[in-house]
């Protein structure tokens, strides 16, 4: 087989792979949105759920989804970025740091239900937080940490070393070089990493079933971190498996469509500013 034939075959294969992925994505969106969009209404999106009567909404679950996401990022982003900066800049290259990196990579591949069981034992039972928003957010932050650490370390290593050397040559301290040079230069990749973990957190259910519970507060919105915090993803699982309301299927379809729309809008709201920041840092190239 000649090199030209090989090139054409490879091009055809990659084009076919891309088309298949796009078709699967289109089918996925059409199937979920086609069934769920007719169920969406203002009353459904903002209303309270119903355990017996038809016509309940998902307002508290939608609120809890963003509240738990905010708290989990509040815990995990500073620690994850700090650990990534330490491994990239301050840590010496030895067996101990290699062991830490291997451990972080191993944690990033652990199934989420394992984190859920760990959070149940630690936060719900040992610390006595019971099923609560704070327990779910703390456990969710543990799920986010390995990814954030690796993304931060790799993003800092992708910054040209000349930036670091030039900053130190001008008299900057290490912290000043990190804060004013490395982190701004690595910001687009960091934002992408935070977007990925945030999108995953919005759709997470296994962890929150064991830590945040399958019920919501009687008050809406309830900012108490000790209140039970059923999210939209866990509510979707609940109505599909255990709910006794007569319109459980319609609620599940609407919840799935709403969750998909929320994740897409959330990712776009972060991705667009990230692209603008990247263009500004690269001079519009």
SEKELO-935465 format. One line per 10 residues: for each residue x, y, z of N, C-alpha, C. Coordinates in steps of 0.001 Angstrom, whole numbers, always signed. Each point is the difference from the previous one (the first is absolute). Layout:
% residues N
X Y Z X Y Z X Y Z | ...
This chain:
% residues 285
+840 -1190 +0 -840 +1190 +0 +886 +1255 +0 | -238 +876 -937 +813 +1203 -120 -337 +991 +1104 | +898 +980 +177 -218 +996 +1038 -1232 +853 -298 | -264 +277 -1284 -1172 +796 -357 -1293 -759 +314 | -1 -1307 -274 -1178 -811 +325 -219 -78 +1503 | +1099 -144 +739 -85 -34 +1462 -555 +1305 +543 | +456 +1123 -556 -477 +1300 +435 -1497 +157 -264 | -445 -438 -1161 -1430 +90 -317 -829 -883 +919 | +519 -1209 +276 -723 -910 +888 -107 +573 +1409 | +1088 +599 +485 -11 +599 +1330 -956 +1196 +46
+33 +823 -1056 -904 +1157 -58 -1453 -450 +5 | -309 -1027 -787 -1364 -531 -49 -431 -543 +1358 | +929 -696 +659 -319 -573 +1319 -321 +1095 +1010 | +824 +1053 +25 -217 +1069 +978 -1278 +783 -302 | -271 +222 -1299 -1245 +664 -362 -1206 -846 +414 | +81 -1304 -254 -1097 -897 +359 -204 -28 +1514 | +1107 -5 +758 -104 +9 +1463 -672 +1275 +487 | +386 +1142 -595 -618 +1259 +386 -1479 +44 -313 | -381 -510 -1171 -1410 -17 -386 -809 -888 +931 | +554 -1167 +360 -701 -909 +910 -226 +659 +1351
+1029 +668 +513 -128 +683 +1290 -1066 +1094 -70 | -7 +778 -1090 -987 +1065 -144 -1414 -560 -101 | -155 -1123 -712 -1322 -620 -111 -481 -530 +1339 | +906 -614 +756 -379 -491 +1326 -404 +1150 +917 | +755 +1090 -65 -324 +1166 +815 -1344 +596 -409 | -236 +88 -1318 -1266 +543 -489 -1172 -883 +432 | +169 -1319 -103 -1059 -929 +418 -258 +135 +1494 | +1065 +139 +765 -105 +153 +1450 -802 +1252 +349 | +332 +1120 -649 -688 +1261 +285 -1456 -46 -448 | -235 -521 -1195 -1363 -53 -526 -884 -891 +871
+546 -1131 +417 -786 -940 +803 -382 +606 +1353 | +972 +581 +694 -274 +537 +1332 -823 +1284 -73 | +416 +936 -859 -720 +1264 -95 -1375 -185 -628 | -112 -928 -954 -1294 -240 -631 -1046 -493 +980 | +424 -862 +935 -937 -508 +1006 -202 +977 +1151 | +1073 +767 +330 -59 +807 +1210 -488 +1423 -169 | +285 +617 -1137 -383 +1404 -179 -1501 +239 +146 | -873 -879 -507 -1441 +245 +197 -429 -9 +1463 | +809 -597 +869 -361 -62 +1415 +443 +1241 +780 | +867 +805 -615 +545 +1145 +711 -985 +1167 -5
-137 +609 +1139 -813 +1203 +163 +565 +784 +1177 | -431 +1228 +141 +503 +809 +1113 -370 -613 +1346 | -1204 -547 +85 -432 -637 +1238 +831 -1244 +298 | +366 -740 -1045 +816 -1197 +194 +1405 +374 +457 | +582 +1036 -597 +1384 +372 +296 +125 +637 +1383 | -1001 +745 +422 +97 +735 +1268 -874 -579 +1107 | -910 -897 -328 -933 -509 +1000 +619 -1037 +918 | -713 -289 +1090 +441 -998 +961 -445 -1397 -444 | +737 -1027 +424 -366 -1362 -410 -1239 -499 +743 | -584 -1027 -551 -1155 -632 +625 +269 -1490 +133
-320 -546 +1173 +269 -1420 +233 -1130 -892 -491 | -1230 +527 -24 -1167 -829 -348 -766 +569 -1178 | -257 +1304 +22 -809 +622 -1027 +834 +304 -1235 | -638 -23 -1161 +677 +325 -1260 +197 +1513 -98 | +956 +405 -823 +213 +1411 -263 +1070 +667 +841 | +840 -783 +687 +1056 +592 +814 +1131 +572 -845 | +796 +860 +620 +1122 +632 -693 +1341 -445 +544 | +1073 +661 -477 +1364 -377 +390 +790 +1232 +453 | -679 +1055 +432 +691 +1221 +397 +1032 -206 +1101 | -359 -632 +1123 +988 -208 +1057 +1184 -853 -453
-244 -989 -846 +1089 -856 -482 +969 +785 -892 | -562 +858 -837 +855 +828 -856 +842 +955 +847 | -621 +586 +1017 +743 +886 +906 +1099 -761 +724 | -319 -1188 +522 +998 -793 +714 +1156 -411 -902 | -283 -247 -1281 +1064 -390 -931 +1070 +1083 -81 | -428 +1245 -145 +960 +1096 -106 +604 +353 +1356 | -776 -137 +1058 +520 +306 +1334 +1112 -979 +386 | -240 -1281 -214 +1017 -1011 +300 +1202 +159 -919 | -243 +320 -1269 +1110 +230 -933 +860 +1166 +476 | -636 +1102 +409 +743 +1174 +469 +848 -343 +1223
-590 -696 +969 +739 -345 +1211 +1146 -965 -300 | -243 -963 -884 +1061 -969 -325 +1172 +686 -694 | -283 +931 -907 +1085 +741 -651 +692 +932 +991 | -759 +540 +943 +587 +856 +1025 +1022 -767 +834 | -263 -1288 +228 +939 -833 +745 +1159 -483 -873 | -325 -471 -1202 +988 -740 -783 +915 +874 -851 | -489 +1130 -521 +826 +806 -903 +1240 +563 +690 | -119 +660 +1170 +1228 +510 +632 +987 -1108 +360 | -515 -1116 +547 +889 -1091 +403 +614 -667 -1225 | -817 -240 -1038 +502 -660 -1201 +1044 +828 -713
-257 +1306 -157 +974 +874 -663 +1255 +132 +861 | -171 +119 +1311 +1156 +95 +884 +870 -1242 -62 | -630 -1180 +2 +775 -1237 -89 +694 -119 -1350 | -682 +418 -1078 +621 -33 -1319 +1194 +935 -97 | -121 +1192 +591 +1120 +949 +18 +1173 -578 +789 | -296 -635 +1122 +1066 -599 +808 +741 -1088 -776 | -740 -894 -635 +639 -1093 -740 +780 +519 -1198 | -478 +1081 -611 +649 +511 -1202 +1205 +886 +296 | -60 +777 +1076 +1029 +1014 +265 +878 -350 +1193 | -609 -342 +1112 +744 -117 +1257 +517 -1406 +276
-741 -1026 -415 +366 -1370 +374 +1283 -443 -704 | +850 -700 +746 +1214 -566 -577 -340 -1272 -774 | +772 -277 -1014 -230 -1190 -805 +638 -1206 +683 | -799 -743 +733 +493 -1193 +679 -1109 -1054 +26 | +257 -1084 +693 -957 -1097 +24 -1292 +386 +711 | +116 +872 +993 -1188 +392 +745 -982 +775 -879 | +508 +966 -761 -883 +770 -883 -526 -873 -1139 | +832 -944 -467 -494 -950 -1015 -1138 -838 +558 | +126 -395 +1270 -1060 -778 +647 -1279 +827 +123 | +152 +1295 +326 -1171 +880 +101 -703 +105 -1356
+774 +173 -1063 -604 +122 -1331 -728 -1280 -398 | +619 -1139 +287 -649 -1276 -320 -1294 -152 +805 | +42 +412 +1259 -1188 -94 +859 -1116 +900 -515 | +353 +1215 -432 -997 +932 -532 -627 -568 -1270 | +824 -556 -879 -524 -595 -1221 -894 -1194 +302 | +374 -791 +1013 -830 -1140 +384 -1346 +458 +553 | +8 +1064 +809 -1250 +521 +562 -929 +543 -1076 | +581 +557 -1065 -840 +556 -1065 -752 -1069 -770 | +409 -1265 +130 -678 -1092 -708 -887 -838 +917 | -83 +375 +1273 -850 -744 +940 -1469 +277 -314
-847 -1032 -40 -1431 +227 -270 -612 +931 +1039 | -947 +813 -455 -587 +996 +883 -754 -628 +1169 | -528 -1191 -189 -754 -628 +1087 +912 -336 +1173 | +1295 -232 -273 +959 -245 +1084 +174 +1271 +831 | +89 +1156 -677 +55 +1268 +720 -1285 +209 +803 | -1132 -412 -573 -1255 +133 +707 -35 -804 +1288 | +485 -1240 -57 +45 -836 +1201 +976 +559 +1026 | +1138 +529 -483 +961 +624 +905 -608 +1228 +673 | -683 +845 -789 -654 +1172 +565 -1095 -380 +984 | -718 -1091 -275 -1045 -474 +906 +603 -401 +1347
+1122 -720 -46 +637 -442 +1242 +624 +1171 +759 | +656 +927 -737 +722 +1085 +658 -913 +1145 +425 | -717 +576 -961 -768 +1214 +283 -1367 -296 +617 | -686 -1009 -528 -1353 -282 +483 +32 -676 +1363 | +857 -1030 +167 +20 -762 +1244 +1015 +518 +1011 | +1285 +33 -399 +1055 +333 +956 -98 +1438 +506 | -181 +960 -916 -82 +1407 +396 -1413 +432 +378 | -975 -853 -210 -1361 +287 +433 -733 +1051 -810 | +394 +207 -1254 -680 +998 -830 -1317 -513 -572 | -204 -1300 +91 -1190 -654 -552 -100 +292 -1507
-1182 -232 -583 -183 +314 -1413 -184 +1507 -125 | +955 +672 -605 -29 +1460 -13 +714 +531 -1232 | -265 +1269 -280 +635 +675 -1130 +1508 +94 +213 | +425 +315 +1215 +1428 +161 +272 +731 -1331 -125 | -634 -1094 +417 +619 -1309 -148 +139 -394 -1456 | -1033 +281 -810 +87 -293 -1425 +1039 +849 -694 | +69 +1292 +352 +978 +893 -624 +1422 -396 +361 | +229 -366 +1271 +1344 -409 +423 +436 -1270 -719 | -903 -959 -141 +349 -1236 -701 +223 +263 -1481 | -822 +859 -575 +163 +339 -1414 +1326 +709 -248
+449 +795 +959 +1294 +669 -153 +1143 -1004 -18 | -147 -1107 +742 +1021 -1048 -45 +72 -634 -1381 | -1143 -121 -668 -19 -523 -1360 +689 +949 -971 | -145 +1312 +232 +571 +999 -902 +1500 +192 +191 | +491 -221 +1202 +1385 +351 +331 +1044 -649 -912 | -38 -1315 -239 +1056 -597 -839 +83 +620 -1389 | -1153 +267 -614 -8 +592 -1335 +569 +1414 +38 | -396 +773 +1004 +485 +1374 +101 +1504 +51 +247 | +510 -917 +800 +1442 -28 +268 +775 -287 -1284 | -439 -1001 -752 +702 -361 -1231 -125 +1088 -1056
-1183 +595 -129 -194 +1069 -984 +877 +1194 +334 | +64 +368 +1286 +826 +1137 +399 +1472 -262 -280 | +456 -1180 +367 +1417 -316 -221 +342 +8 -1479 | -831 -619 -819 +288 -60 -1435 -125 +1372 -657 | -949 +817 +459 -152 +1337 -585 +1200 +882 +318 | +543 -115 +1208 +1182 +784 +360 +1235 -480 -765 | +92 -1290 -218 +1138 -526 -755 -81 +369 -1481 | -1215 +299 -485 -147 +378 -1411 +426 +1442 -263 | +123 +806 +1062 +454 +1383 -170 +1490 -18 -339 | +445 +731 -1029 +1426 +12 -357 +883 +350 +1199
+1088 -730 +149 +892 +216 +1131 +623 +1387 -25 | +62 +603 -1183 +575 +1339 -102 -819 +1029 +781 | -1328 -206 +130 -832 +895 +788 +469 +14 +1458 | +215 -1195 +524 +435 -162 +1383 +1376 +610 +218 | +910 -299 -903 +1371 +503 +128 +51 +1522 -124 | -769 +558 -933 -8 +1449 -174 -576 +701 +1222 | -1033 -576 +595 -603 +602 +1181 +973 +4 +1175 | +688 -1123 +206 +977 -64 +1085 +1186 +915 -266 | +400 +130 -1281 +1130 +871 -348 -318 +1465 +272 | -1267 +373 -52 -406 +1386 +264 -170 +280 +1491
+301 -972 +823 -29 +206 +1445 -1241 -495 +704 | -882 -726 -693 -1209 -519 +633 +335 -1148 +940 | -783 -123 +1051 +93 -1181 +846 -744 -1151 -679 | +149 -1187 +554 -713 -1142 -584 -1508 +233 +6 | -533 +467 +1123 -1434 +223 +103 -474 +1070 -975 | +775 +1061 -160 -376 +1044 -951 +14 -532 -1431 | +996 -818 -334 +62 -583 -1343 -1181 -943 -245 | -372 -759 +1035 -1140 -918 -147 -1296 +781 -159 | -185 +1011 +845 -1269 +739 +28 -181 +911 -1201 | +1076 +644 -457 -125 +1001 -1053 +390 -483 -1390
+681 -1160 -77 +461 -470 -1311 -558 -1386 -328 | +311 -993 +838 -349 -1376 -341 -1508 -244 +11 | -658 +388 +1093 -1441 -257 +83 -800 +741 -1073 | +279 +1296 -280 -732 +649 -1110 +251 -665 -1350 | +1245 -447 -242 +300 -645 -1275 -683 -1356 -117 | -178 -680 +1136 -629 -1324 -13 -1506 +66 +204 | -566 +1206 +128 -1405 +150 +347 -970 -688 -964 | +189 +86 -1335 -957 -685 -886 -98 -1503 +258 | +1141 -655 +227 -23 -1439 +270 -621 -272 +1366 | +288 +853 +976 -596 -160 +1321 -1519 +129 -58
-471 +981 -757 -1452 +187 -131 -637 -1210 -670 | +685 -546 -1000 -510 -1206 -655 -102 -1150 +988 | +1029 -171 +839 -31 -1062 +999 -1107 +196 +1015 | -187 +1219 +457 -1069 +284 +956 -1366 -245 -644 | -119 +343 -1282 -1256 -251 -710 -305 -1484 -66 | +1011 -809 -263 -197 -1450 -93 -471 -587 +1329 | +662 +379 +1092 -398 -555 +1294 -1363 +543 +433 | -306 +1251 -371 -1299 +565 +355 -1124 -700 -758 | +222 -251 -1304 -1005 -717 -771 -226 -1399 +515 | +1105 -660 +397 -138 -1339 +574 -752 +51 +1321
+294 +1028 +805 -659 +122 +1303 -1500 +252 -150 | -395 +788 -994 -1423 +278 -207 -792 -1274 -316 | +634 -919 -701 -698 -1225 -373 +259 -1172 +925 | +710 +218 +1091 +354 -1088 +915 -1198 -399 +849 | -182 -1297 +166 -1119 -479 +810 +429 -1016 +1054 | +920 -906 -342 +372 -1068 +934 +532 +546 +1310 | +870 +1006 -70 +559 +592 +1212 -1092 +640 +847 | -877 +746 -630 -982 +806 +738 -1142 -838 +556 | -254 -1153 -580 -1011 -886 +571 +410 -435 +1406 | +1298 -248 +189 +504 -471 +1289 +306 +1119 +988
+111 +1238 -462 +453 +1076 +888 -991 +1158 +127 | -651 +377 -1088 -938 +1130 +46 -1443 -440 +179 | -286 -1269 -297 -1328 -526 +236 -945 +137 -1184 | -1215 -497 +194 -1017 -15 -1050 -1230 +790 +420 | +228 +1095 +676 -1097 +864 +420 +483 +1439 +1 | -932 +923 +62 +334 +1424 +9 -649 +665 +1202 | +479 +1194 +302 -546 +760 +1112 -1411 +494 -317 | -778 +214 +1048 -1355 +541 -194 +40 +1457 -421 | +1121 +667 +284 +162 +1400 -375 +780 +89 -1312 | -420 +908 -845 +654 +148 -1297 +105 +1487 -358
+1244 +504 -237 +1262 -744 +99 +498 -74 +1433 | +678 -1085 +334 +544 -208 +1333 +1529 -12 -108 | +639 +1027 +584 +1453 +119 -79 +713 -708 +1151 | -738 -666 +857 +633 -714 +1106 +832 -1162 -540 | +1293 -50 +311 +831 -1106 -507 -315 -1334 +651 | -787 +21 +1084 -349 -1245 +690 -1327 -567 -482 | -665 +677 -913 -1256 -516 -554 +290 -1129 -986 | -968 -882 -186 +163 -1058 -999 +19 +630 -1384 | +782 -584 -909 +243 +663 -1277 -143 -887 -1215 | -1206 -491 -247 -220 -763 -1224 +213 +905 -1212
+797 -458 -949 +292 +778 -1195 -838 -494 -1173 | +143 +687 -1113 -770 -367 -1192 +387 -1384 -503 | +1294 -329 +61 +456 -1307 -476 -518 -1122 +900 | +52 +192 +1314 -507 -1040 +899 -1526 -97 -65 | -659 +1129 -242 -1458 -28 -157 -384 -784 -1257 | +780 +151 -1034 -241 -764 -1230 +87 -1494 +273 | +1022 -400 +756 +130 -1423 +349 -1177 -449 +873 | -396 +848 +936 -1052 -377 +949 -1350 -206 -695 | -386 +938 -854 -1317 -113 -636 -34 -1155 -999 | +1149 -388 -511 +38 -1121 -937 -41 -1346 +704
+384 -34 +1274 +128 -1292 +671 -971 -213 +1160 | -310 +1073 +754 -770 -201 +1225 -1228 +897 +146 | -176 +989 -831 -1098 +953 +171 -1349 -672 -246 | -1024 +494 +719 -1349 -552 -149 -958 +1003 -633 | +506 +1167 -387 -878 +985 -640 -441 -533 -1366 | -1224 +304 -415 -491 -566 -1266 +726 +523 -1241 | +591 +1187 +94 +694 +555 -1162 +1521 -96 +147 | +455 -1098 +614 +1439 -164 +260 +804 -14 -1295 | -522 -625 -1040 +729 -69 -1267 +169 +1385 -610 | -1054 +813 +48 +89 +1356 -539 +976 +850 +811
-5 -180 +1320 +937 +743 +844 +1433 -397 -327 | +218 -1291 -212 +1345 -468 -341 +453 +556 -1346 | -895 +9 -976 +348 +545 -1316 +311 +1493 +81 | -825 +742 +734 +245 +1428 +156 +1272 +277 +775 | +266 -793 +1042 +1222 +182 +791 +1240 -275 -831 | -52 -1036 -838 +1145 -322 -853 +274 +1120 -1003 | -1057 +521 -610 +176 +1088 -963 +519 +1254 +692 | -557 +322 +1163 +440 +1188 +735 +1454 -128 +437 | +381 -1179 +467 +1389 -220 +419 +950 +151 -1174 | -378 -526 -1152 +837 +124 -1190 +139 +1460 -427
-1104 +736 +11 +42 +1412 -381 +855 +801 +980 | -144 -278 +1287 +775 +718 +1022 +1486 -239 -177 | +382 -1245 -239 +1421 -327 -185 +549 +688 -1247 | -765 -6 -1096 +455 +640 -1237 +160 +1509 +196 | -993 +637 +615 +78 +1450 +228 +1156 +334 +944 | +172 -805 +1034 +1075 +234 +957 +1367 -91 -674 | +174 -1007 -841 +1279 -149 -696 +241 +1142 -978 | -1052 +440 -694 +154 +1117 -939 +328 +1298 +735 | -628 +208 +1150 +241 +1227 +757 +1436 +86 +509 | +651 -1141 +162 +1394 +2 +432 +940 -80 -1197
-369 -762 -1034 +886 -196 -1145 +197 +1283 -806 | -1064 +783 -175 +114 +1227 -801 +935 +1018 +649 | -161 +326 +1310 +985 +899 +618 +1417 -566 -20 | +125 -1338 +108 +1326 -612 -45 +671 +245 -1346 | -760 -127 -1083 +554 +267 -1331 +399 +1465 -145 | -796 +910 +565 +323 +1418 -75 +1280 +309 +767 | +166 -628 +1169 +1219 +200 +775 +1210 -551 -743 | -183 -1164 -627 +1106 -605 -741 +419 +857 -1180 | -964 +575 -725 +323 +868 -1121 +705 +1265 +468 | -438 +528 +1143 +633 +1207 +522 +1452 -280 +397
+239 -1182 +594 +1365 -333 +432 +908 -300 -1185 | -565 -513 -1094 +798 -350 -1161 +3 +1112 -1054 | -557 +1136 +339 +6 +1107 -938 -967 -143 -1146 | -1097 -779 +201 -1003 -164 -1021 +333 -1006 -1078 | +1046 -815 +220 +375 -1006 -1001 -896 -1196 +98
